[in-house]
Amino acid sequence: MDIQFVLDHIDNTIRIWDIETTKQLNIFKGHKHWIASVKYGSNELLNTILSGSSDKSICLWDTRSGEQIKVFNGHTSLIGNSNVICSGSKDNTIRFWDIRSNKNELYMIKGDEIVDCGITCLKFVSLKKKETKNVTYDLNLCYGSINGPIRIYG
Protein backbone atom coordinates (compact mmCIF):
# COMPACT_ATOMS: atom_id res chain seq x y z
CA MET A 1 0.00 0.00 0.00
CA ASP A 2 1.38 3.41 -0.98
CA ILE A 3 0.15 6.26 1.16
CA GLN A 4 0.19 10.01 0.85
CA PHE A 5 -0.20 12.80 3.39
CA VAL A 6 -2.45 15.70 2.47
CA LEU A 7 -2.31 18.83 4.61
CA ASP A 8 -5.52 20.80 4.41
CA HIS A 9 -4.98 24.53 5.00
CA ILE A 10 -8.72 25.23 5.05
CA ASP A 11 -9.75 22.95 7.91
CA ASN A 12 -6.32 22.48 9.59
CA THR A 13 -6.35 18.70 9.19
CA ILE A 14 -3.96 15.98 8.11
CA ARG A 15 -5.41 13.29 5.88
CA ILE A 16 -3.79 9.99 4.96
CA TRP A 17 -4.78 8.53 1.58
CA ASP A 18 -4.07 5.18 -0.02
CA ILE A 19 -2.69 6.18 -3.42
CA GLU A 20 -3.52 2.83 -5.06
CA THR A 21 -7.21 2.78 -4.06
CA THR A 22 -7.64 6.58 -3.76
CA LYS A 23 -9.41 6.02 -0.43
CA GLN A 24 -8.92 8.21 2.62
CA LEU A 25 -7.50 6.08 5.45
CA ASN A 26 -7.56 8.53 8.34
CA ILE A 27 -8.06 12.17 9.28
CA PHE A 28 -6.29 13.97 12.12
CA LYS A 29 -8.00 16.98 13.69
CA GLY A 30 -6.70 19.13 16.52
CA HIS A 31 -4.43 21.89 15.26
CA LYS A 32 -5.94 25.37 15.48
CA HIS A 33 -4.08 26.74 12.42
CA TRP A 34 -2.55 25.37 9.20
CA ILE A 35 -0.06 22.53 9.39
CA ALA A 36 3.47 23.20 8.15
CA SER A 37 5.09 19.75 8.47
CA VAL A 38 4.30 16.07 9.00
CA LYS A 39 6.70 13.18 9.60
CA TYR A 40 6.20 9.47 10.21
CA GLY A 41 7.54 8.20 13.52
CA SER A 42 10.31 5.61 13.52
CA ASN A 43 11.89 3.16 15.96
CA GLU A 44 9.88 3.35 19.20
CA LEU A 45 7.40 5.68 17.51
CA LEU A 46 6.06 3.28 14.88
CA ASN A 47 2.39 3.88 14.04
CA THR A 48 2.71 7.57 14.90
CA ILE A 49 3.12 10.83 13.04
CA LEU A 50 4.39 14.18 14.25
CA SER A 51 2.96 17.43 12.95
CA GLY A 52 4.08 21.03 13.33
CA SER A 53 1.63 23.89 12.92
CA SER A 54 1.41 27.64 12.66
CA ASP A 55 -0.52 27.40 15.96
CA LYS A 56 2.99 26.99 17.52
CA SER A 57 2.40 23.40 18.63
CA ILE A 58 3.75 19.97 17.74
CA CYS A 59 1.33 17.05 17.94
CA LEU A 60 2.05 13.35 18.23
CA TRP A 61 -0.72 11.22 16.65
CA ASP A 62 -1.60 7.53 16.66
CA THR A 63 -2.00 6.57 12.98
CA ARG A 64 -4.26 3.60 13.78
CA SER A 65 -6.85 5.44 15.88
CA GLY A 66 -6.40 8.97 14.54
CA GLU A 67 -6.20 10.19 18.14
CA GLN A 68 -3.87 12.88 19.38
CA ILE A 69 -1.43 11.32 21.87
CA LYS A 70 0.42 14.41 23.07
CA VAL A 71 0.82 18.12 22.34
CA PHE A 72 4.17 19.88 22.74
CA ASN A 73 4.02 23.64 23.37
CA GLY A 74 6.84 26.10 23.85
CA HIS A 75 7.64 27.72 20.52
CA THR A 76 6.48 31.29 20.11
CA SER A 77 6.13 31.21 16.32
CA LEU A 78 5.45 28.91 13.34
CA ILE A 79 6.95 25.39 13.52
CA GLY A 80 8.86 24.05 10.50
CA ASN A 81 10.19 18.54 11.80
CA SER A 82 13.73 7.96 19.13
CA ASN A 83 12.04 9.13 22.17
CA VAL A 84 13.38 12.61 21.85
CA ILE A 85 12.02 14.75 19.06
CA CYS A 86 13.51 17.93 17.75
CA SER A 87 11.65 20.88 16.26
CA GLY A 88 12.66 24.17 14.66
CA SER A 89 10.60 27.35 14.44
CA LYS A 90 10.38 30.78 12.91
CA ASP A 91 10.87 32.00 16.51
CA ASN A 92 14.56 31.17 15.90
CA THR A 93 14.71 28.26 18.35
CA ILE A 94 15.38 24.56 18.11
CA ARG A 95 13.72 22.60 20.91
CA PHE A 96 14.14 19.01 22.09
CA TRP A 97 11.19 17.15 23.63
CA ASP A 98 10.95 13.84 25.50
CA ILE A 99 7.73 12.20 24.31
CA ARG A 100 7.76 9.62 27.15
CA SER A 101 7.41 12.17 29.91
CA ASN A 102 5.10 15.06 30.59
CA LYS A 103 7.98 17.53 30.54
CA ASN A 104 7.32 20.19 27.97
CA GLU A 105 10.91 20.70 26.92
CA LEU A 106 14.32 19.09 27.51
CA TYR A 107 16.62 21.61 25.86
CA MET A 108 16.57 24.67 23.63
CA ILE A 109 19.09 26.07 21.14
CA LYS A 110 18.71 29.70 20.15
CA GLY A 111 19.67 30.64 16.58
CA ASP A 112 21.66 33.76 15.76
CA GLU A 113 19.20 36.69 15.98
CA ILE A 114 20.85 38.75 13.25
CA VAL A 115 22.01 36.10 10.78
CA ASP A 116 19.40 33.31 11.06
CA CYS A 117 16.05 35.11 11.63
CA GLY A 118 14.19 31.81 12.09
CA ILE A 119 14.81 28.08 11.69
CA THR A 120 13.26 26.50 8.58
CA CYS A 121 14.60 22.91 8.47
CA LEU A 122 16.49 20.37 10.58
CA LYS A 123 18.48 17.24 9.81
CA PHE A 124 20.73 15.03 11.92
CA VAL A 125 23.80 13.92 9.97
CA SER A 126 26.77 11.74 10.76
CA LEU A 127 29.99 13.58 9.96
CA LYS A 128 33.43 11.96 9.83
CA LYS A 129 35.86 13.11 12.52
CA LYS A 130 39.42 13.85 11.47
CA GLU A 131 41.66 11.39 13.27
CA THR A 132 44.91 9.81 12.20
CA LYS A 133 44.33 6.11 13.03
CA ASN A 134 40.62 5.46 13.51
CA VAL A 135 37.71 6.79 11.58
CA THR A 136 34.93 7.90 13.91
CA TYR A 137 31.63 9.62 13.29
CA ASP A 138 29.74 12.20 15.29
CA LEU A 139 26.03 12.88 15.04
CA ASN A 140 25.50 16.57 14.32
CA LEU A 141 22.43 18.72 13.92
CA CYS A 142 22.33 20.73 10.70
CA TYR A 143 19.75 23.46 10.35
CA GLY A 144 18.69 25.95 7.73
CA SER A 145 17.48 29.44 8.42
CA ILE A 146 15.19 32.00 6.82
CA ASN A 147 18.13 34.16 5.72
CA GLY A 148 19.82 31.19 4.05
CA PRO A 149 22.82 30.02 6.09
CA ILE A 150 23.07 26.32 6.86
CA ARG A 151 24.69 25.67 10.23
CA ILE A 152 26.13 22.58 11.90
CA TYR A 153 25.54 22.30 15.63
CA GLY A 154 27.47 19.74 17.64
Secondary structure, 3 states (H helix, E strand, C coil): CCEEEEEECCCCEEEEEECCCCEEEEEEECCCCCEEEEEECCHHHCCEEEEEECCCEEEEEECCCCCEEEEEECCCCCECCCCEEEEEECCCEEEEEECCCCCCCCEEEECCCCCCCCEEEEEEEEEECCCCCCCCEEEEEEEEECCCCEEEEC
